[in-house]
Amino acid sequence: MKSLVLSAALAVICSCADLGDADFINTSVGVTDNRGSNCVVGPRLPYGSIYPSPQTENGNTDGYDPASPIRGFAQMHVSGTGWSTYGHFLVSPQTGLSLGVDAHDSPHSEDVTKAYYYSTNLDRYDIKAEIVPSHYCAMYRFTYPESEDSYVVLDASQCIMDIANFQPRGKFSANSAEVDADGKVKLMLNFEGGWPAEAYDLYLIGEFDRMPSETGVWSGESVLPGVDAVAIAEDDASHIGAYARFDTSEREKVQLKLAVSFTSFEKAEEFLATEMNGWDFDRKVDLAREEWNQKLSSIRISTKDETERTLFYSSLFRFYTLASERTADNARWESDAPFWDDSYAYWDTFRSAYPLMMLIDKPAMRDNLNSMIDRFEHNGTVYDGFIAGAERPSEQGGNDVDHIIAESYLKGIEGVDWEKAYAIVRHNAEDRRDGNEGDGFYRELGWIPNCVMSCSQGLEYSYNDYSAYLMAKGLGHDEDAQKYLERSGKWINMWNPDLESDGFRGFIDALNPDGSFASIDPKLYGGSWASPFYEGGSWTYSYYVPHDISRLIELMGGPEEYVRRLSHAYENRLIEYTNEPAFLVTRTFSDAGRPDLCSYWTHEIMNTAYDMDGYPGNEDTGAMGSWYVFSAIGLFPNAGQDYYYLNAPKYTESVLDLGDGRKLTIRSDAAPGKVYIKSCKVGGVEWNKPTITHEELINAGLIEMELSDTPTDLCPDSSR
């Protein structure tokens, strides 16, 4: 009921007669759980650059603990991550002036958490705080009690690494705050720390809707009224900022609009002038809501379960915040190409988020690809992470941009120079694949001697090579194609047929430098950067061969034994099935002739690991959300290739806008407990396969499924 109350309240605020899809988004999903979803609670536009949100003490990587008092509202965040980034330029409304880092913390209540609008009551001060974002800007509206000492304090020295207690804390090497004679605020910082690989600059311009009674700057707890500017030295750890004082009557409103740029104050001024002209806050809310409704029209679902509708659109919201489109704010080099930033890790997003983009937002996918090409031409490589305009060399797995590029090529994304895109893939195949220790053994051997991530990276490189093969073959680079195909099959060297666990034989095993097996425990889970497997163990990674599933099934004893073994793994939680390396594993039941179990376990995960509290672990910038979106409508991609698996959908109807005037309708008699496909038609034709190619899908027009609450033997033909 909470989401409905919030939606109804906001409908009044927006003067909107009917709820749109945007009003079913509740950004609290992924914030209130104790599973580490780490989602940002604040509002944001699709692929927006700015991401304003409350911050508290004890916030995790999202900077916010809903049970803690609010410290203020920072402008830059990345959602769902396992490590910290940003959290800068804190804005704190207060009565009386409190400048200590934690001196202005306030309990809060009456939170409204929507995609396009956020509000809360700061109970300590009886101030209502409201936020609406545009692409590069945000507008705040503060409703004060009667007071001669109503303040807005801006902190130029805030970062998430401090409040989340991450080590090392990071370093400000430049920091400044200024208020000019017209009451305009300028904040600047240069910061190094967190997930970004290099230091970055940020610039803020802020304007109030009236001239303050007093302005000034501050350093530590020292107030400097009327002083125009203050800067701190590199070794000065105190916070600095600016403030403005207002005389307010009871329930009087003060508005602040601000813009943030990585490039310059001048660029921030430009954003403020173009995106935030005027002071009609409610109109800005309506515009943000309309933008979200337009974007969310990419998928329309029919369900009577309003909680399910909220969960679906909240997940779709997370997908649309997977990266930041900053074409107008590239501070690193001059270019006319698109510039997409804050791609936290392709390792997370290549498996379901980018395949979803290829399906429902082709213009964004085209621009992402062209941004990758531009990065390659300027930086010489395209790494797994790209944050604050800088490549992050440390990778969690393989060179996973290869899958995104190759899959986009196979699915016919238009407006891309594919030879230039292939140059990235070929560079990775020929000059990278170096492994966590940078020794390059994989390119020579097809495997990596036992070390941190040697098994998981070896498997991922093998699949990277298969994607490289598919693209090289399609473009006519036959010599490359043959080389990469042969190398993609060398994962078999890591298969130890004698390694045993729970009575099952045959697992991926680490190899000693001499080629002998290390005989590791298949149940060993080493976490991140701590064992031969990254965020999993051999029970999980022994199923990670997306390009060679039929061979894997035979190695495990054939289809019947494969199903018995995989069922045992799920029933005994031997596979980390909610983490990215296992995203595809439930679908491989279909490859072994049991699509009923594919549907069953997909629904089991949706129903037990996803709820109104959050996601199964880090949401990972759209990874978990897009997994849910695909699964709930009845599809899932084998990322890097051009086909999808079918499963029983959750909804009676889903309508996908594929662009170019094409739509796809997936219709079923969905109901609670109906998790099996009894019959299926594609484009009116009986369909007896558990998979469908991309071309078949986009040309289908209509997929009809009859569902059942008992297992079925539909799709005995598991061939593609």
Disulfide bonds with the S-S distance in Angstrom:
none
